[in-house]
Amino acid sequence: MNWFQQVVLITAREAKTRFTSKAFIVMVSIVGLGVLAGTIIPGLLGGDDEVPSVATVGPSVTQMATSVGLDATEVADRSGGEELLRDGSVEAVIDEGDSPVGLTVVALEKEPANVINVLAAYPKVELLDPPQVDSMMAFMISLIFAALFMLSAVTFCSYVAQGVVEEKSSRIVEILLATTGARALMCGKIAGNTIVAFTCIGVAAILATTGLLVTGQDLLLGELGSALIWFVILFLLGFIVLAALYAGAASLVSRQEDVAGVTGPLMMLIMIPYVLVILYFDNTTVMAVMSYVPFSAPIAMPIRLYMGTAQWWEPFISTAILIVTTVALVWLSSIVYERAVMRIGKRVALKDAIKTV
């Protein structure tokens, strides 16, 4: 078999192993339910936009009520409005009165707060630099993007590391390397787990879209369009970089107990961007810098696109930087993997694995 065929074979084996594992099923279920709940529940809670219905006495009162957004039904006199109020056709009757605002609101048993709030006089506010998106919604979108990338990267990159050490400690790697190259083996493991992680993200995207459509949040779905597309692209590249680093680091040890020691620093490359995005999602300077750093670009750039703070050309620059980083780090990790994976027993020092690179 040539190199490409070897990679395809190992990729299929790795993907099949992960797809049939209980851990994958549990994670997809948790992520799927979380995303579905996160899109459906806000839509249901925010879906009560019913306009208060009122009876109005006289054309001037009717015009005023309509102008502030009330569903007004004009009646000849107050008694006619009270009849509509008693049979449940309206929530209140509005008539001219001696109050400071010149109106009287008639209700049945309790004050109609929704009607009073609409009638309350507020000054018109004009913002010189209005935000393009709601701050709370921006935070929720930032949290979802960051959590999806963090959970997927931590889970499936850990699978890569555990698989490398498992094959090394059981000496299965010696059998595998008798028929395939070390770099093909590493690339196949990365590709297989990338497919599994990508599937998890795909399920989340489908369920999120379904939730938004079911709850009538079509506008939000449209606003997320380009951000979702770039999240998928950048996620793919970012995950490959991290998976390669995990594979290279795991090849330095021969025991599962030592995996945390070599992958701990790499975990920081995942957790630091996650924390920074949550803390500084509305800081344009911090997010702009993060969108060009390879390990934070997969979450920072889509968030900036959603918030409208990124120019159209910026995702292409960010992707180009990430592609160059991916090629360089996958090459370096493959060198480390090739030179350390057969050295079973004592932990291999990183400098020993790369000193002849």
C-alpha positions as CSV (number, residue, x, y, z in Angstrom):
1,M,0.0,0.0,0.0
2,N,1.1,3.5,-0.7
3,W,1.2,6.2,2.0
4,F,-2.3,7.6,1.2
5,Q,-3.9,4.1,1.3
6,Q,-2.2,3.5,4.7
7,V,-3.6,6.8,6.1
8,V,-7.1,6.0,4.8
9,L,-7.1,2.5,6.3
10,I,-5.9,3.8,9.7
11,T,-8.4,6.7,9.6
12,A,-11.3,4.2,9.0
13,R,-10.1,2.0,11.9
14,E,-9.8,4.9,14.3
15,A,-13.1,6.5,13.3
16,K,-15.0,3.2,13.7
17,T,-13.5,2.7,17.1
18,R,-14.5,6.1,18.3
19,F,-18.0,6.1,16.7
20,T,-18.9,2.8,18.5
21,S,-17.6,3.9,21.9
22,K,-19.9,4.7,24.7
23,A,-18.0,7.9,25.5
24,F,-18.7,9.3,22.0
25,I,-22.4,8.5,22.3
26,V,-22.6,10.1,25.7
27,M,-20.8,13.2,24.6
28,V,-22.9,13.7,21.5
29,S,-26.0,13.3,23.5
30,I,-24.9,15.8,26.1
31,V,-23.8,18.4,23.5
32,G,-26.8,17.8,21.4
33,L,-29.3,18.2,24.2
34,G,-27.4,21.3,25.5
35,V,-27.4,23.0,22.1
36,L,-31.1,22.1,21.5
37,A,-32.1,23.4,25.0
38,G,-30.0,26.6,24.5
39,T,-31.8,27.4,21.3
40,I,-35.4,26.3,22.1
41,I,-35.7,27.6,25.7
42,P,-34.8,31.2,25.0
43,G,-37.1,31.2,22.0
44,L,-40.0,29.9,24.1
45,L,-39.3,32.3,27.0
46,G,-39.0,35.2,24.6
47,G,-41.9,34.3,22.4
48,D,-44.6,36.1,24.3
49,D,-44.8,39.3,22.2
50,E,-48.7,39.6,22.3
51,V,-49.8,43.2,21.9
52,P,-52.2,44.3,24.7
53,S,-55.7,44.8,23.4
54,V,-57.7,47.8,24.7
55,A,-60.9,49.7,24.1
56,T,-60.5,53.4,23.4
57,V,-63.1,56.1,23.8
58,G,-62.9,58.7,21.1
59,P,-60.7,59.1,18.0
60,S,-57.9,61.1,19.7
61,V,-57.4,58.4,22.3
62,T,-57.5,55.7,19.6
63,Q,-54.8,57.5,17.6
64,M,-52.6,57.8,20.7
65,A,-53.0,54.1,21.7
66,T,-52.3,52.9,18.2
67,S,-49.2,55.1,17.9
68,V,-47.6,53.5,21.0
69,G,-48.3,50.0,19.7
70,L,-51.5,49.0,21.4
71,D,-54.3,46.9,19.7
72,A,-57.0,49.5,20.0
73,T,-60.7,49.0,19.4
74,E,-62.6,52.4,19.3
75,V,-66.0,52.6,21.2
76,A,-68.5,55.3,21.4
77,D,-68.4,55.7,25.2
78,R,-66.9,54.2,28.3
79,S,-69.9,51.9,29.0
80,G,-69.3,50.3,25.6
81,G,-65.7,49.7,26.5
82,E,-66.6,48.3,29.9
83,E,-68.9,45.7,28.1
84,L,-65.9,44.6,26.0
85,L,-63.8,44.5,29.2
86,R,-66.3,42.3,31.1
87,D,-66.7,39.7,28.3
88,G,-62.9,39.4,28.0
89,S,-62.5,41.0,24.6
90,V,-60.0,43.6,25.8
91,E,-57.6,44.0,28.8
92,A,-58.5,47.6,29.6
93,V,-60.4,50.6,28.6
94,I,-58.6,53.9,27.9
95,D,-60.6,57.2,28.2
96,E,-59.8,60.8,28.6
97,G,-59.4,61.8,32.3
98,D,-58.2,64.3,34.8
99,S,-54.8,62.6,35.5
100,P,-51.5,64.4,34.7
101,V,-51.3,62.5,31.4
102,G,-54.9,63.3,30.5
103,L,-55.9,59.6,30.4
104,T,-57.8,57.1,32.6
105,V,-57.3,53.4,32.4
106,V,-60.2,51.2,33.4
107,A,-59.5,47.6,34.3
108,L,-61.6,44.7,35.7
109,E,-59.9,43.3,38.9
110,K,-56.2,44.4,38.9
111,E,-54.1,47.1,37.2
112,P,-53.1,46.0,33.7
113,A,-49.3,46.4,34.1
114,N,-48.6,45.6,30.4
115,V,-50.9,48.4,29.2
116,I,-49.6,50.9,31.8
117,N,-46.0,50.2,30.8
118,V,-46.8,50.9,27.2
119,L,-48.5,54.1,28.1
120,A,-45.7,55.3,30.4
121,A,-43.9,58.3,29.0
122,Y,-40.2,57.7,28.3
123,P,-37.8,60.1,26.6
124,K,-36.5,59.0,23.2
125,V,-32.9,57.8,23.4
126,E,-30.5,58.1,20.5
127,L,-27.1,56.3,20.7
128,L,-24.2,57.7,18.7
129,D,-22.5,54.2,18.5
130,P,-25.3,51.7,18.9
131,P,-24.2,48.0,19.2
132,Q,-25.1,45.8,16.2
133,V,-26.2,42.9,18.4
134,D,-27.7,42.5,21.8
135,S,-25.0,42.2,24.5
136,M,-26.6,39.2,26.2
137,M,-27.2,37.4,23.0
138,A,-23.5,38.1,22.0
139,F,-22.4,36.6,25.3
140,M,-24.5,33.5,24.8
141,I,-23.2,33.0,21.2
142,S,-19.7,33.5,22.5
143,L,-20.2,30.9,25.2
144,I,-21.6,28.3,22.8
145,F,-18.8,28.7,20.3
146,A,-16.1,28.6,23.0
147,A,-17.7,25.6,24.8
148,L,-18.2,23.6,21.6
149,F,-14.5,24.0,20.6
150,M,-13.2,23.5,24.1
151,L,-15.2,20.3,24.8
152,S,-14.5,18.8,21.4
153,A,-10.8,19.6,21.5
154,V,-10.3,18.3,25.1
155,T,-12.3,15.1,24.5
156,F,-11.1,14.0,21.1
157,C,-7.5,15.2,21.5
158,S,-7.3,13.2,24.7
159,Y,-8.5,10.2,22.7
160,V,-5.6,10.7,20.3
161,A,-3.1,10.8,23.2
162,Q,-4.6,7.8,25.0
163,G,-4.6,5.8,21.8
164,V,-1.0,6.6,21.1
165,V,0.1,5.5,24.6
166,E,-2.2,2.4,24.6
167,E,-0.6,1.2,21.4
168,K,2.9,2.0,22.6
169,S,2.5,0.4,26.1
170,S,1.0,-2.8,24.6
171,R,3.6,-2.9,21.9
172,I,0.8,-3.0,19.3
173,V,2.6,-0.1,17.6
174,E,5.5,-2.5,16.7
175,I,3.1,-4.6,14.7
176,L,1.5,-1.6,13.1
177,L,4.8,-0.1,12.1
178,A,5.8,-3.4,10.5
179,T,3.2,-2.7,7.8
180,T,2.9,1.1,7.8
181,G,5.0,4.2,8.3
182,A,5.0,6.1,11.6
183,R,3.9,9.3,10.0
184,A,1.0,7.5,8.2
185,L,0.0,6.0,11.5
186,M,-0.1,9.4,13.3
187,C,-1.9,11.1,10.4
188,G,-4.5,8.4,10.3
189,K,-5.1,8.7,14.0
190,I,-5.5,12.5,13.7
191,A,-7.8,12.2,10.6
192,G,-10.0,9.6,12.3
193,N,-10.5,11.6,15.4
194,T,-11.0,14.8,13.4
195,I,-13.9,13.1,11.5
196,V,-15.4,12.1,14.8
197,A,-15.1,15.6,16.3
198,F,-16.4,17.1,13.1
199,T,-19.4,14.8,13.3
200,C,-20.1,16.0,16.9
201,I,-20.0,19.6,15.7
202,G,-22.2,18.8,12.8
203,V,-24.8,17.2,15.0
204,A,-24.7,20.3,17.2
205,A,-25.1,22.6,14.2
206,I,-28.1,20.6,12.8
207,L,-29.8,20.6,16.2
208,A,-29.2,24.3,16.7
209,T,-30.6,25.1,13.3
210,T,-33.7,22.9,14.1
211,G,-34.2,24.6,17.4
212,L,-34.0,28.1,15.9
213,L,-36.4,27.2,13.1
214,V,-38.9,25.5,15.4
215,T,-39.1,28.6,17.7
216,G,-39.3,31.0,14.8
217,Q,-35.9,32.6,15.4
218,D,-35.2,32.8,11.6
219,L,-33.6,36.2,12.0
220,L,-31.0,35.0,14.5
221,L,-30.2,32.0,12.2
222,G,-29.6,34.4,9.3
223,E,-27.3,36.6,11.5
224,L,-25.3,33.5,12.5
225,G,-24.9,32.2,8.9
226,S,-21.4,33.4,8.0
227,A,-20.2,33.0,11.6
228,L,-21.2,29.3,11.6
229,I,-19.5,28.6,8.2
230,W,-16.2,30.1,9.4
231,F,-16.5,28.4,12.7
232,V,-16.6,25.0,10.9
233,I,-13.6,25.9,8.7
234,L,-11.5,27.2,11.5
235,F,-12.5,24.5,13.9
236,L,-11.3,21.9,11.4
237,L,-7.9,23.4,11.1
238,G,-7.6,24.3,14.8
239,F,-8.5,20.7,15.9
240,I,-5.9,19.2,13.5
241,V,-3.2,21.4,15.0
242,L,-4.1,20.4,18.6
243,A,-4.5,16.7,17.7
244,A,-1.1,16.6,16.1
245,L,0.5,18.2,19.2
246,Y,-1.3,15.7,21.5
247,A,-0.1,12.8,19.3
248,G,3.5,14.1,19.3
249,A,3.5,14.7,23.1
250,A,1.9,11.4,23.9
251,S,4.6,9.5,22.0
252,L,7.1,10.7,24.5
253,V,5.7,8.4,27.3
254,S,4.8,4.8,27.6
255,R,2.3,4.8,30.5
256,Q,-1.2,6.2,30.7
257,E,-0.3,7.8,34.1
258,D,2.2,10.0,32.4
259,V,-0.1,11.3,29.7
260,A,-1.4,14.2,31.8
261,G,2.1,15.3,32.5
262,V,3.0,15.8,28.8
263,T,-0.4,17.1,27.6
264,G,-1.0,19.5,30.5
265,P,0.8,22.4,28.8
266,L,-1.2,21.7,25.6
267,M,-4.4,21.8,27.7
268,M,-3.6,25.5,28.4
269,L,-3.7,26.2,24.6
270,I,-7.4,25.2,24.8
271,M,-8.5,26.6,28.1
272,I,-6.8,30.0,28.0
273,P,-8.7,31.1,24.8
274,Y,-11.9,29.6,26.3
275,V,-11.6,31.8,29.4
276,L,-10.5,34.9,27.5
277,V,-13.4,34.7,25.1
278,I,-15.9,34.5,28.0
279,L,-14.2,37.4,29.8
280,Y,-13.5,39.7,26.9
281,F,-16.1,38.8,24.2
282,D,-17.1,42.5,24.0
283,N,-13.6,43.9,24.0
284,T,-12.9,44.6,20.3
285,T,-9.1,44.9,20.8
286,V,-8.6,41.6,22.7
287,M,-10.9,39.8,20.3
288,A,-9.1,41.2,17.2
289,V,-5.8,40.0,18.5
290,M,-7.2,36.6,19.4
291,S,-8.7,36.1,16.0
292,Y,-5.2,36.0,14.5
293,V,-3.7,33.7,17.1
294,P,-3.9,30.1,15.7
295,F,-5.2,28.5,19.0
296,S,-7.9,31.1,19.6
297,A,-8.9,32.0,16.1
298,P,-11.5,29.2,15.7
299,I,-13.7,30.8,18.4
300,A,-12.7,34.5,18.3
301,M,-13.1,35.1,14.5
302,P,-16.7,33.6,14.3
303,I,-17.7,35.7,17.3
304,R,-16.3,38.9,15.7
305,L,-18.2,38.1,12.5
306,Y,-21.5,37.6,14.4
307,M,-21.0,40.9,16.3
308,G,-20.1,42.7,13.1
309,T,-16.7,43.9,14.2
310,A,-14.6,42.0,11.6
311,Q,-14.0,43.1,8.0
312,W,-14.9,40.6,5.2
313,W,-11.3,39.9,4.4
314,E,-10.1,39.2,8.0
315,P,-11.4,35.5,8.1
316,F,-9.3,34.8,5.0
317,I,-6.1,36.2,6.7
318,S,-6.8,34.3,9.9
319,T,-7.4,31.0,7.9
320,A,-4.1,31.5,6.0
321,I,-2.2,31.9,9.2
322,L,-3.9,28.8,10.7
323,I,-3.1,26.8,7.6
324,V,0.6,27.7,7.8
325,T,0.6,26.9,11.5
326,T,-1.1,23.6,10.8
327,V,1.4,22.5,8.2
328,A,4.4,23.5,10.4
329,L,3.1,21.9,13.6
330,V,1.9,18.7,12.0
331,W,5.3,18.3,10.4
332,L,7.1,18.9,13.7
333,S,4.8,16.6,15.6
334,S,5.2,13.8,13.0
335,I,9.0,14.0,13.5
336,V,8.7,13.7,17.2
337,Y,6.2,10.9,16.9
338,E,8.4,9.0,14.5
339,R,11.4,9.2,16.7
340,A,9.8,8.6,20.1
341,V,7.0,6.1,19.5
342,M,9.3,3.1,19.4
343,R,11.2,4.1,22.5
344,I,9.3,2.1,25.1
345,G,10.0,2.5,28.8
346,K,11.5,5.7,30.2
347,R,10.0,9.0,29.2
348,V,11.7,10.5,26.1
349,A,12.9,14.1,26.6
350,L,11.4,16.4,23.9
351,K,14.9,17.8,23.1
352,D,16.1,14.3,22.4
353,A,13.2,13.7,20.0
354,I,13.8,17.0,18.0
355,K,17.5,17.6,18.3
356,T,18.1,16.1,14.9
357,V,15.1,17.7,13.2
